[in-house]
Amino acid sequence: MTFDFPVADRYRGLATSPVKEIFALAARPDVVSFAGGIPDPALFDLDAVRRCYDWVLTHQGQRALQYGVTEGEAEMREQAAARMSRFLPTSADQVQITSGSQEGLFIAAQALLNEGDVILVESPTYLAAVQAFAAHGARIIGVPCDDHGVLPDALEAAIGEHSPAALYLIPSFQNPTGRTMPMSRREQVGEIVLRHRLALIEDDPYGDLRFSGEALAPIASLPGLSKQTLLMNSMSKLMSPGVRIGWTRAEGPIGQTLAVAKSAISMQSSVVDQLTVARYLETEDLEGHVAQVIDVYRHRRDAMADALSGRLPDSAHITYPEGGMFLWASLGSGINAQDMLADACDAGVAYLPGWSFFAQDPDFSTLRLSFVTHSPDVIAESMDRLVGVIDRTLEQPI
Amino acid sequence: MTFDFPVADRYRGLATSPVKEIFALAARPDVVSFAGGIPDPALFDLDAVRRCYDWVLTHQGQRALQYGVTEGEAEMREQAAARMSRFLPTSADQVQITSGSQEGLFIAAQALLNEGDVILVESPTYLAAVQAFAAHGARIIGVPCDDHGVLPDALEAAIGEHSPAALYLIPSFQNPTGRTMPMSRREQVGEIVLRHRLALIEDDPYGDLRFSGEALAPIASLPGLSKQTLLMNSMSKLMSPGVRIGWTRAEGPIGQTLAVAKSAISMQSSVVDQLTVARYLETEDLEGHVAQVIDVYRHRRDAMADALSGRLPDSAHITYPEGGMFLWASLGSGINAQDMLADACDAGVAYLPGWSFFAQDPDFSTLRLSFVTHSPDVIAESMDRLVGVIDRTLEQPI
């Protein structure tokens, strides 16, 4: 006799998750994948990380293996606060350590969102964030954007129409588009957020991966905004995604609510990993390491942009990101990037179709290309193949 | 102008969490605490663990720092499956790795429970599990128990009355009571669960910490029950709570739902920690290590039981656990263990008041004592002081 577990409505009919499929796709051995946002493992600062694990287990071993603190270990909170204080004065007790940014997003949703609440997001936006919000029964409304991020008039209109509980933004080198909100746009958006007393979830995992130009301060650092923003950083893109260490900055009593949620979800994050990351930030040269990574990534972005330049259909629009990991192409009429993926994989190249990043009205001609994983030569050759697939697709009768 | 974040109904008015308060209490330097279920850090197998971290970072470093698999790294799933297979044949693909059992409980609640669903629990039961269920709006109904666990007639009646979505049990060395369901009771309960086609969440973090007698198979291993049980283990009590590695066994399509939930919550658990724990289980001597721990814990249980024997009021009932970490006392009439805690702390000894472990009808005379953290001498002296506090409390006019 078969038995079926009860399945909560939030997951009924969901056989799998888009993010999981990214990783499955990226693992196919016969395909050069630009689908996942996977750092190049050859660039990891492995010797330094091993040194830090060894130091922690030698000098703080009993503590590293013991239960820790829900909000995070003191050293890790101090180091996270110091990094955030480059742009926004932050004390350790305003920082909660999370198991990657993903847990930070899930905790924010647990703490803030009731079923049926509206959360406004950029259109398109990071799909794993949408998953975390959707798991709480939130209605996710995409706000129209241009190459400088969310459009102020559209944001104003969406607030008026939907009375949202929160706004979710990735202002720097956004996933999936690679676009960055300039300071003037941050100020316009911040003014609207302030005036409507709207809670802002500001996700900034890529901001330090800037290839050129000046670093931009987070929206949270604009006057009055720090107290109504949950600002999130992560070590995943700077040091290692495998250690799963991120953090959230919050002011006032909401920090306590985040801690109650964290306690229910996972009690605390790995103490070994927290102490090791704190040691790394204290004693190793993250800035120097990131400078090396940026240098490599910049060349790869150039290789990808050069290989595509002038070779996409006239109807195409492509971003030229100043940092981060992603380039985004809207190929325009005649192309369905989801349908084209099978041909691309047959040609040995994979990308991520863009439609899944839209909360509403998906643009099926879009695709996301990560430029960080492969060498410039592999990128150039793969983009040649991709251009060939696009050309063949356009030649087919519709 | 102040700003108040919206707070989801599930956390409204919850200023803190009971589990967090355990750890805060345990950290007071002037008090010998028996409140938390804190392993003695002097017993950690630190050299072996350091060896395993070093091996992983030397031989699997790039993989350890990279993104991993939502369900868990293959080696870790294999090792977890091998441990479970001692009692119940388990394949690696039936195992999901979680960031401690707490995340496993939260994921189970995410996957199974809608708001308003009833989940049956032992009365009393593990309060952090109740938190994970309550965060999903579940109604938590405690089923009456005796020293052998949940009472079959009471379970039958509760199923009839509440049509529960699931039943949550800790059959071995339960938290908080230390009690164990004998095989005959497991069979009676299993028969009821089968007949009512009820989903069972079986939490077994302590089962391997048995001081005497035969190991008991989990309820999930009884005929027909594996397919309707989510069975959970953890390394927290055997190796280290700080590494946050636990796992859930599931058969059939519910495993996919658990993975979707895990992906939304935290993407995956620390790859470094997973590979290290797998290496530890593969190459080090966990059984030998646990045998040493058991030997120490047995003496400590004896020290605590001896120090209390014959010295509690006639109305008191105390458990004599054959394993695990906890001893449970119901002091009976005239004592409110919550009110008495301040006097106990003034006398330099802390316990955990038992009322918070009850879903309904709390017995305020109960308290939980962890016997694993301190030496027999410290236990004996502290129990002397606790007996003094109890005696003085009984002498006070009510």
Interface residues (C-beta under 8 A of the other chain):
Chain A: T2 F3 D4 F5 P6 V7 A8 D9 R10 Y11 L14 A15 T16 S17 V19 K20 F23 G36 I38 P39 P41 A42 F44 L46 V49 R50 Y53 D54 L57 T58 G61 Q62 R63 A64 L65 Q66 Y67 G68 V69 T70 S99 G100 Q102 E103 F106 Q110 A111 L112 L113 N114 E115 D117 A128 Q131 A132 A134 A135 H136 A165 A166 R197 A199 K227 Q228 L230 M239 S240 P241 G242 V243 R244 G252 P253 I254 Q256 T257 A259 V260 A261 S263 A264 I265 S266 M267 Q268 S269 S270 V271 V272 D273
Chain B: T2 F3 D4 F5 P6 V7 A8 D9 R10 Y11 L14 A15 T16 S17 V19 K20 F23 G36 I38 P39 P41 A42 F44 L46 V49 R50 Y53 D54 L57 T58 G61 Q62 R63 A64 L65 Q66 Y67 G68 V69 T70 S99 G100 Q102 E103 F106 Q110 A111 L112 L113 N114 E115 D117 A128 Q131 A132 A134 A135 H136 A165 A166 R197 A199 K227 Q228 L230 M239 S240 P241 G242 V243 R244 G252 P253 I254 Q256 T257 A259 V260 A261 S263 A264 I265 S266 M267 Q268 S269 S270 V271 V272 D273
